[in-house]
């Protein structure tokens, strides 16, 4: 199941740097994960300082 970024995102970009498949991009006010590209590895969630990433 793909991960998703909640409204707790502080737009720091650390999640995008960790994504091995480049499924994360900057959206309007927060980063977003392309669910079709996400491989559910969890690297982004482990890196997020705001705990804003969860399995969706």
mmCIF file of the N, C-alpha and C atoms, coordinates in Angstrom:
data_MODEL
# 
_entry.id   MODEL 
# 
loop_
_atom_site.group_PDB 
_atom_site.id 
_atom_site.type_symbol 
_atom_site.label_atom_id 
_atom_site.label_alt_id 
_atom_site.label_comp_id 
_atom_site.label_asym_id 
_atom_site.label_entity_id 
_atom_site.label_seq_id 
_atom_site.pdbx_PDB_ins_code 
_atom_site.Cartn_x 
_atom_site.Cartn_y 
_atom_site.Cartn_z 
_atom_site.occupancy 
_atom_site.B_iso_or_equiv 
_atom_site.pdbx_formal_charge 
_atom_site.auth_seq_id 
_atom_site.auth_comp_id 
_atom_site.auth_asym_id 
_atom_site.auth_atom_id 
_atom_site.pdbx_PDB_model_num 
ATOM 1   N N  . UNK A 1 1  ? 0.840  -1.178 0.000  1.00 0.00 ? 1  UNK A N  1 
ATOM 2   C CA . UNK A 1 1  ? 0.000  0.000  0.000  1.00 0.00 ? 1  UNK A CA 1 
ATOM 3   C C  . UNK A 1 1  ? 0.891  1.249  0.000  1.00 0.00 ? 1  UNK A C  1 
ATOM 4   N N  . UNK A 1 2  ? 0.591  2.184  -0.843 1.00 0.00 ? 2  UNK A N  1 
ATOM 5   C CA . UNK A 1 2  ? 1.387  3.404  -0.970 1.00 0.00 ? 2  UNK A CA 1 
ATOM 6   C C  . UNK A 1 2  ? 1.282  4.270  0.276  1.00 0.00 ? 2  UNK A C  1 
ATOM 7   N N  . UNK A 1 3  ? 2.325  5.033  0.506  1.00 0.00 ? 3  UNK A N  1 
ATOM 8   C CA . UNK A 1 3  ? 2.330  5.982  1.613  1.00 0.00 ? 3  UNK A CA 1 
ATOM 9   C C  . UNK A 1 3  ? 1.662  7.274  1.177  1.00 0.00 ? 3  UNK A C  1 
ATOM 10  N N  . UNK A 1 4  ? 1.232  8.080  2.160  1.00 0.00 ? 4  UNK A N  1 
ATOM 11  C CA . UNK A 1 4  ? 0.672  9.397  1.853  1.00 0.00 ? 4  UNK A CA 1 
ATOM 12  C C  . UNK A 1 4  ? 1.213  10.401 2.858  1.00 0.00 ? 4  UNK A C  1 
ATOM 13  N N  . UNK A 1 5  ? 1.244  11.648 2.450  1.00 0.00 ? 5  UNK A N  1 
ATOM 14  C CA . UNK A 1 5  ? 1.749  12.726 3.287  1.00 0.00 ? 5  UNK A CA 1 
ATOM 15  C C  . UNK A 1 5  ? 0.559  13.515 3.822  1.00 0.00 ? 5  UNK A C  1 
ATOM 16  N N  . UNK A 1 6  ? 0.511  13.675 5.138  1.00 0.00 ? 6  UNK A N  1 
ATOM 17  C CA . UNK A 1 6  ? -0.605 14.365 5.778  1.00 0.00 ? 6  UNK A CA 1 
ATOM 18  C C  . UNK A 1 6  ? -0.372 15.877 5.806  1.00 0.00 ? 6  UNK A C  1 
ATOM 19  N N  . UNK A 1 7  ? -1.355 16.593 6.326  1.00 0.00 ? 7  UNK A N  1 
ATOM 20  C CA . UNK A 1 7  ? -1.262 18.046 6.439  1.00 0.00 ? 7  UNK A CA 1 
ATOM 21  C C  . UNK A 1 7  ? -0.225 18.495 7.461  1.00 0.00 ? 7  UNK A C  1 
ATOM 22  N N  . UNK A 1 8  ? 0.357  17.564 8.204  1.00 0.00 ? 8  UNK A N  1 
ATOM 23  C CA . UNK A 1 8  ? 1.412  17.902 9.160  1.00 0.00 ? 8  UNK A CA 1 
ATOM 24  C C  . UNK A 1 8  ? 2.742  18.195 8.464  1.00 0.00 ? 8  UNK A C  1 
ATOM 25  N N  . UNK A 1 9  ? 2.798  17.994 7.162  1.00 0.00 ? 9  UNK A N  1 
ATOM 26  C CA . UNK A 1 9  ? 4.019  18.226 6.369  1.00 0.00 ? 9  UNK A CA 1 
ATOM 27  C C  . UNK A 1 9  ? 4.491  19.666 6.519  1.00 0.00 ? 9  UNK A C  1 
ATOM 28  N N  . UNK A 1 10 ? 5.795  19.832 6.770  1.00 0.00 ? 10 UNK A N  1 
ATOM 29  C CA . UNK A 1 10 ? 6.391  21.159 6.909  1.00 0.00 ? 10 UNK A CA 1 
ATOM 30  C C  . UNK A 1 10 ? 7.185  21.549 5.658  1.00 0.00 ? 10 UNK A C  1 
ATOM 31  N N  . UNK A 1 11 ? 7.050  20.787 4.596  1.00 0.00 ? 11 UNK A N  1 
ATOM 32  C CA . UNK A 1 11 ? 7.687  21.059 3.296  1.00 0.00 ? 11 UNK A CA 1 
ATOM 33  C C  . UNK A 1 11 ? 9.208  21.190 3.370  1.00 0.00 ? 11 UNK A C  1 
ATOM 34  N N  . UNK A 1 12 ? 9.835  20.332 4.168  1.00 0.00 ? 12 UNK A N  1 
ATOM 35  C CA . UNK A 1 12 ? 11.293 20.388 4.304  1.00 0.00 ? 12 UNK A CA 1 
ATOM 36  C C  . UNK A 1 12 ? 12.006 19.682 3.151  1.00 0.00 ? 12 UNK A C  1 
ATOM 37  N N  . UNK A 1 13 ? 11.329 18.718 2.511  1.00 0.00 ? 13 UNK A N  1 
ATOM 38  C CA . UNK A 1 13 ? 11.910 18.022 1.367  1.00 0.00 ? 13 UNK A CA 1 
ATOM 39  C C  . UNK A 1 13 ? 12.764 16.816 1.695  1.00 0.00 ? 13 UNK A C  1 
ATOM 40  N N  . UNK A 1 14 ? 12.939 16.509 2.967  1.00 0.00 ? 14 UNK A N  1 
ATOM 41  C CA . UNK A 1 14 ? 13.799 15.372 3.322  1.00 0.00 ? 14 UNK A CA 1 
ATOM 42  C C  . UNK A 1 14 ? 13.233 14.046 2.814  1.00 0.00 ? 14 UNK A C  1 
ATOM 43  N N  . UNK A 1 15 ? 11.937 13.944 2.708  1.00 0.00 ? 15 UNK A N  1 
ATOM 44  C CA . UNK A 1 15 ? 11.321 12.714 2.208  1.00 0.00 ? 15 UNK A CA 1 
ATOM 45  C C  . UNK A 1 15 ? 11.656 12.490 0.737  1.00 0.00 ? 15 UNK A C  1 
ATOM 46  N N  . UNK A 1 16 ? 11.594 13.554 -0.046 1.00 0.00 ? 16 UNK A N  1 
ATOM 47  C CA . UNK A 1 16 ? 11.870 13.449 -1.480 1.00 0.00 ? 16 UNK A CA 1 
ATOM 48  C C  . UNK A 1 16 ? 13.310 13.012 -1.734 1.00 0.00 ? 16 UNK A C  1 
ATOM 49  N N  . UNK A 1 17 ? 14.218 13.477 -0.888 1.00 0.00 ? 17 UNK A N  1 
ATOM 50  C CA . UNK A 1 17 ? 15.627 13.105 -1.031 1.00 0.00 ? 17 UNK A CA 1 
ATOM 51  C C  . UNK A 1 17 ? 15.843 11.616 -0.769 1.00 0.00 ? 17 UNK A C  1 
ATOM 52  N N  . UNK A 1 18 ? 15.010 11.008 0.069  1.00 0.00 ? 18 UNK A N  1 
ATOM 53  C CA . UNK A 1 18 ? 15.172 9.609  0.444  1.00 0.00 ? 18 UNK A CA 1 
ATOM 54  C C  . UNK A 1 18 ? 14.455 8.632  -0.478 1.00 0.00 ? 18 UNK A C  1 
ATOM 55  N N  . UNK A 1 19 ? 13.524 9.106  -1.273 1.00 0.00 ? 19 UNK A N  1 
ATOM 56  C CA . UNK A 1 19 ? 12.717 8.207  -2.106 1.00 0.00 ? 19 UNK A CA 1 
ATOM 57  C C  . UNK A 1 19 ? 13.550 7.582  -3.222 1.00 0.00 ? 19 UNK A C  1 
ATOM 58  N N  . UNK A 1 20 ? 13.672 6.243  -3.234 1.00 0.00 ? 20 UNK A N  1 
ATOM 59  C CA . UNK A 1 20 ? 14.502 5.575  -4.242 1.00 0.00 ? 20 UNK A CA 1 
ATOM 60  C C  . UNK A 1 20 ? 13.894 5.562  -5.649 1.00 0.00 ? 20 UNK A C  1 
ATOM 61  N N  . UNK A 1 21 ? 12.595 5.846  -5.755 1.00 0.00 ? 21 UNK A N  1 
ATOM 62  C CA . UNK A 1 21 ? 11.942 5.818  -7.062 1.00 0.00 ? 21 UNK A CA 1 
ATOM 63  C C  . UNK A 1 21 ? 11.433 7.196  -7.489 1.00 0.00 ? 21 UNK A C  1 
ATOM 64  N N  . UNK A 1 22 ? 11.833 8.225  -6.754 1.00 0.00 ? 22 UNK A N  1 
ATOM 65  C CA . UNK A 1 22 ? 11.459 9.603  -7.059 1.00 0.00 ? 22 UNK A CA 1 
ATOM 66  C C  . UNK A 1 22 ? 9.945  9.782  -7.195 1.00 0.00 ? 22 UNK A C  1 
ATOM 67  N N  . UNK A 1 23 ? 9.193  9.186  -6.259 1.00 0.00 ? 23 UNK A N  1 
ATOM 68  C CA . UNK A 1 23 ? 7.735  9.265  -6.278 1.00 0.00 ? 23 UNK A CA 1 
ATOM 69  C C  . UNK A 1 23 ? 7.198  10.479 -5.527 1.00 0.00 ? 23 UNK A C  1 
ATOM 70  N N  . UNK A 1 24 ? 8.088  11.262 -4.915 1.00 0.00 ? 24 UNK A N  1 
ATOM 71  C CA . UNK A 1 24 ? 7.658  12.389 -4.093 1.00 0.00 ? 24 UNK A CA 1 
ATOM 72  C C  . UNK A 1 24 ? 8.047  13.693 -4.771 1.00 0.00 ? 24 UNK A C  1 
ATOM 73  N N  . UNK A 1 25 ? 7.076  14.609 -4.819 1.00 0.00 ? 25 UNK A N  1 
ATOM 74  C CA . UNK A 1 25 ? 7.336  15.916 -5.420 1.00 0.00 ? 25 UNK A CA 1 
ATOM 75  C C  . UNK A 1 25 ? 6.675  17.006 -4.585 1.00 0.00 ? 25 UNK A C  1 
ATOM 76  N N  . UNK A 1 26 ? 7.124  18.225 -4.796 1.00 0.00 ? 26 UNK A N  1 
ATOM 77  C CA . UNK A 1 26 ? 6.573  19.349 -4.049 1.00 0.00 ? 26 UNK A CA 1 
ATOM 78  C C  . UNK A 1 26 ? 5.206  19.703 -4.611 1.00 0.00 ? 26 UNK A C  1 
ATOM 79  N N  . UNK A 1 27 ? 4.232  19.746 -3.732 1.00 0.00 ? 27 UNK A N  1 
ATOM 80  C CA . UNK A 1 27 ? 2.884  20.089 -4.150 1.00 0.00 ? 27 UNK A CA 1 
ATOM 81  C C  . UNK A 1 27 ? 2.508  21.471 -3.649 1.00 0.00 ? 27 UNK A C  1 
ATOM 82  N N  . UNK A 1 28 ? 1.232  21.744 -3.558 1.00 0.00 ? 28 UNK A N  1 
ATOM 83  C CA . UNK A 1 28 ? 0.726  23.034 -3.116 1.00 0.00 ? 28 UNK A CA 1 
ATOM 84  C C  . UNK A 1 28 ? 0.663  23.071 -1.593 1.00 0.00 ? 28 UNK A C  1 
ATOM 85  N N  . UNK A 1 29 ? 1.705  23.581 -0.968 1.00 0.00 ? 29 UNK A N  1 
ATOM 86  C CA . UNK A 1 29 ? 1.732  23.698 0.483  1.00 0.00 ? 29 UNK A CA 1 
ATOM 87  C C  . UNK A 1 29 ? 2.326  22.514 1.221  1.00 0.00 ? 29 UNK A C  1 
ATOM 88  N N  . UNK A 1 30 ? 2.507  21.394 0.537  1.00 0.00 ? 30 UNK A N  1 
ATOM 89  C CA . UNK A 1 30 ? 3.126  20.214 1.137  1.00 0.00 ? 30 UNK A CA 1 
ATOM 90  C C  . UNK A 1 30 ? 3.617  19.305 0.017  1.00 0.00 ? 30 UNK A C  1 
ATOM 91  N N  . UNK A 1 31 ? 4.448  18.356 0.374  1.00 0.00 ? 31 UNK A N  1 
ATOM 92  C CA . UNK A 1 31 ? 4.921  17.382 -0.609 1.00 0.00 ? 31 UNK A CA 1 
ATOM 93  C C  . UNK A 1 31 ? 3.837  16.331 -0.834 1.00 0.00 ? 31 UNK A C  1 
ATOM 94  N N  . UNK A 1 32 ? 3.863  15.699 -1.993 1.00 0.00 ? 32 UNK A N  1 
ATOM 95  C CA . UNK A 1 32 ? 2.881  14.675 -2.336 1.00 0.00 ? 32 UNK A CA 1 
ATOM 96  C C  . UNK A 1 32 ? 3.596  13.435 -2.870 1.00 0.00 ? 32 UNK A C  1 
ATOM 97  N N  . UNK A 1 33 ? 2.966  12.289 -2.679 1.00 0.00 ? 33 UNK A N  1 
ATOM 98  C CA . UNK A 1 33 ? 3.510  11.021 -3.147 1.00 0.00 ? 33 UNK A CA 1 
ATOM 99  C C  . UNK A 1 33 ? 2.641  10.494 -4.283 1.00 0.00 ? 33 UNK A C  1 
ATOM 100 N N  . UNK A 1 34 ? 3.275  10.148 -5.380 1.00 0.00 ? 34 UNK A N  1 
ATOM 101 C CA . UNK A 1 34 ? 2.577  9.527  -6.506 1.00 0.00 ? 34 UNK A CA 1 
ATOM 102 C C  . UNK A 1 34 ? 2.326  8.069  -6.130 1.00 0.00 ? 34 UNK A C  1 
ATOM 103 N N  . UNK A 1 35 ? 1.087  7.742  -5.826 1.00 0.00 ? 35 UNK A N  1 
ATOM 104 C CA . UNK A 1 35 ? 0.743  6.398  -5.350 1.00 0.00 ? 35 UNK A CA 1 
ATOM 105 C C  . UNK A 1 35 ? 1.082  5.312  -6.365 1.00 0.00 ? 35 UNK A C  1 
ATOM 106 N N  . UNK A 1 36 ? 1.036  5.629  -7.643 1.00 0.00 ? 36 UNK A N  1 
ATOM 107 C CA . UNK A 1 36 ? 1.347  4.638  -8.671 1.00 0.00 ? 36 UNK A CA 1 
ATOM 108 C C  . UNK A 1 36 ? 2.841  4.328  -8.732 1.00 0.00 ? 36 UNK A C  1 
ATOM 109 N N  . UNK A 1 37 ? 3.667  5.291  -8.349 1.00 0.00 ? 37 UNK A N  1 
ATOM 110 C CA . UNK A 1 37 ? 5.114  5.098  -8.387 1.00 0.00 ? 37 UNK A CA 1 
ATOM 111 C C  . UNK A 1 37 ? 5.673  4.591  -7.061 1.00 0.00 ? 37 UNK A C  1 
ATOM 112 N N  . UNK A 1 38 ? 4.967  4.831  -5.963 1.00 0.00 ? 38 UNK A N  1 
ATOM 113 C CA . UNK A 1 38 ? 5.436  4.442  -4.625 1.00 0.00 ? 38 UNK A CA 1 
ATOM 114 C C  . UNK A 1 38 ? 5.588  2.923  -4.517 1.00 0.00 ? 38 UNK A C  1 
ATOM 115 N N  . UNK A 1 39 ? 6.732  2.483  -3.979 1.00 0.00 ? 39 UNK A N  1 
ATOM 116 C CA . UNK A 1 39 ? 6.989  1.051  -3.799 1.00 0.00 ? 39 UNK A CA 1 
ATOM 117 C C  . UNK A 1 39 ? 6.825  0.620  -2.335 1.00 0.00 ? 39 UNK A C  1 
ATOM 118 N N  . UNK A 1 40 ? 6.281  1.500  -1.512 1.00 0.00 ? 40 UNK A N  1 
ATOM 119 C CA . UNK A 1 40 ? 5.967  1.213  -0.101 1.00 0.00 ? 40 UNK A CA 1 
ATOM 120 C C  . UNK A 1 40 ? 7.177  0.760  0.705  1.00 0.00 ? 40 UNK A C  1 
ATOM 121 N N  . UNK A 1 41 ? 8.324  1.367  0.447  1.00 0.00 ? 41 UNK A N  1 
ATOM 122 C CA . UNK A 1 41 ? 9.541  0.967  1.165  1.00 0.00 ? 41 UNK A CA 1 
ATOM 123 C C  . UNK A 1 41 ? 9.628  1.590  2.558  1.00 0.00 ? 41 UNK A C  1 
ATOM 124 N N  . UNK A 1 42 ? 8.966  2.732  2.767  1.00 0.00 ? 42 UNK A N  1 
ATOM 125 C CA . UNK A 1 42 ? 8.961  3.372  4.071  1.00 0.00 ? 42 UNK A CA 1 
ATOM 126 C C  . UNK A 1 42 ? 10.130 4.299  4.348  1.00 0.00 ? 42 UNK A C  1 
ATOM 127 N N  . UNK A 1 43 ? 11.031 4.462  3.399  1.00 0.00 ? 43 UNK A N  1 
ATOM 128 C CA . UNK A 1 43 ? 12.188 5.338  3.596  1.00 0.00 ? 43 UNK A CA 1 
ATOM 129 C C  . UNK A 1 43 ? 11.765 6.768  3.902  1.00 0.00 ? 43 UNK A C  1 
ATOM 130 N N  . UNK A 1 44 ? 10.741 7.230  3.243  1.00 0.00 ? 44 UNK A N  1 
ATOM 131 C CA . UNK A 1 44 ? 10.277 8.599  3.446  1.00 0.00 ? 44 UNK A CA 1 
ATOM 132 C C  . UNK A 1 44 ? 9.740  8.797  4.863  1.00 0.00 ? 44 UNK A C  1 
ATOM 133 N N  . UNK A 1 45 ? 8.958  7.844  5.331  1.00 0.00 ? 45 UNK A N  1 
ATOM 134 C CA . UNK A 1 45 ? 8.360  7.949  6.666  1.00 0.00 ? 45 UNK A CA 1 
ATOM 135 C C  . UNK A 1 45 ? 9.426  7.932  7.754  1.00 0.00 ? 45 UNK A C  1 
ATOM 136 N N  . UNK A 1 46 ? 10.467 7.138  7.554  1.00 0.00 ? 46 UNK A N  1 
ATOM 137 C CA . UNK A 1 46 ? 11.552 7.077  8.527  1.00 0.00 ? 46 UNK A CA 1 
ATOM 138 C C  . UNK A 1 46 ? 12.311 8.391  8.593  1.00 0.00 ? 46 UNK A C  1 
ATOM 139 N N  . UNK A 1 47 ? 12.398 9.103  7.489  1.00 0.00 ? 47 UNK A N  1 
ATOM 140 C CA . UNK A 1 47 ? 13.169 10.339 7.395  1.00 0.00 ? 47 UNK A CA 1 
ATOM 141 C C  . UNK A 1 47 ? 12.389 11.571 7.858  1.00 0.00 ? 47 UNK A C  1 
ATOM 142 N N  . UNK A 1 48 ? 11.076 11.533 7.819  1.00 0.00 ? 48 UNK A N  1 
ATOM 143 C CA . UNK A 1 48 ? 10.233 12.712 8.073  1.00 0.00 ? 48 UNK A CA 1 
ATOM 144 C C  . UNK A 1 48 ? 10.347 13.203 9.520  1.00 0.00 ? 48 UNK A C  1 
ATOM 145 N N  . UNK A 1 49 ? 10.833 14.451 9.722  1.00 0.00 ? 49 UNK A N  1 
ATOM 146 C CA . UNK A 1 49 ? 10.974 14.989 11.078 1.00 0.00 ? 49 UNK A CA 1 
ATOM 147 C C  . UNK A 1 49 ? 9.634  15.382 11.709 1.00 0.00 ? 49 UNK A C  1 
ATOM 148 N N  . UNK A 1 50 ? 8.589  15.529 10.885 1.00 0.00 ? 50 UNK A N  1 
ATOM 149 C CA . UNK A 1 50 ? 7.284  15.930 11.392 1.00 0.00 ? 50 UNK A CA 1 
ATOM 150 C C  . UNK A 1 50 ? 6.311  14.757 11.556 1.00 0.00 ? 50 UNK A C  1 
ATOM 151 N N  . UNK A 1 51 ? 6.782  13.535 11.303 1.00 0.00 ? 51 UNK A N  1 
ATOM 152 C CA . UNK A 1 51 ? 5.921  12.347 11.336 1.00 0.00 ? 51 UNK A CA 1 
ATOM 153 C C  . UNK A 1 51 ? 4.651  12.556 10.509 1.00 0.00 ? 51 UNK A C  1 
ATOM 154 N N  . UNK A 1 52 ? 4.818  13.146 9.330  1.00 0.00 ? 52 UNK A N  1 
ATOM 155 C CA . UNK A 1 52 ? 3.678  13.489 8.476  1.00 0.00 ? 52 UNK A CA 1 
ATOM 156 C C  . UNK A 1 52 ? 3.399  12.473 7.381  1.00 0.00 ? 52 UNK A C  1 
ATOM 157 N N  . UNK A 1 53 ? 4.081  11.323 7.416  1.00 0.00 ? 53 UNK A N  1 
ATOM 158 C CA . UNK A 1 53 ? 3.911  10.324 6.366  1.00 0.00 ? 53 UNK A CA 1 
ATOM 159 C C  . UNK A 1 53 ? 3.401  9.037  6.976  1.00 0.00 ? 53 UNK A C  1 
ATOM 160 N N  . UNK A 1 54 ? 2.326  8.520  6.386  1.00 0.00 ? 54 UNK A N  1 
ATOM 161 C CA . UNK A 1 54 ? 1.723  7.293  6.897  1.00 0.00 ? 54 UNK A CA 1 
ATOM 162 C C  . UNK A 1 54 ? 1.310  6.392  5.743  1.00 0.00 ? 54 UNK A C  1 
ATOM 163 N N  . UNK A 1 55 ? 1.113  5.128  6.065  1.00 0.00 ? 55 UNK A N  1 
ATOM 164 C CA . UNK A 1 55 ? 0.638  4.205  5.034  1.00 0.00 ? 55 UNK A CA 1 
ATOM 165 C C  . UNK A 1 55 ? -0.804 4.570  4.716  1.00 0.00 ? 55 UNK A C  1 
ATOM 166 N N  . UNK A 1 56 ? -1.094 4.594  3.430  1.00 0.00 ? 56 UNK A N  1 
ATOM 167 C CA . UNK A 1 56 ? -2.406 5.073  3.041  1.00 0.00 ? 56 UNK A CA 1 
ATOM 168 C C  . UNK A 1 56 ? -3.240 4.052  2.414  1.00 0.00 ? 56 UNK A C  1 
# 
